[in-house]
């Protein structure tokens, strides 16, 4: 009699455990739960991307300081003189037939809808 009671109790406990496990998995697979999981993963990826960008910026500033020191670009700036900006690429003159354009001419703009 004790054996039957033991196995009945063990079977009932296994059934309750399996039912709970299955119901939990079903709840995880509902559309609302999947959307929440995706949103959480997107937020986590955004935080990792922000941390990466901050690390890159920090490394860039550190390297610029190293290069500036090595090249002697750390000269004191006279506050009375205006700052001259040196552009890497000179602005190109627009072609003569672009008088109908209202936007400034940009030779690198490949958008034909303007």
Secondary structure, DSSP 8 states (H G I E B T S, - for coil): -HHHHHHHHHHHHHHHHHHHHHHHHHHHTSHHHHHHHHHHHHHHHHHHHHHHHHHHHHHHHHHHHHHHHHHT------TTS------SS------TT-TT--S---TT---TT-
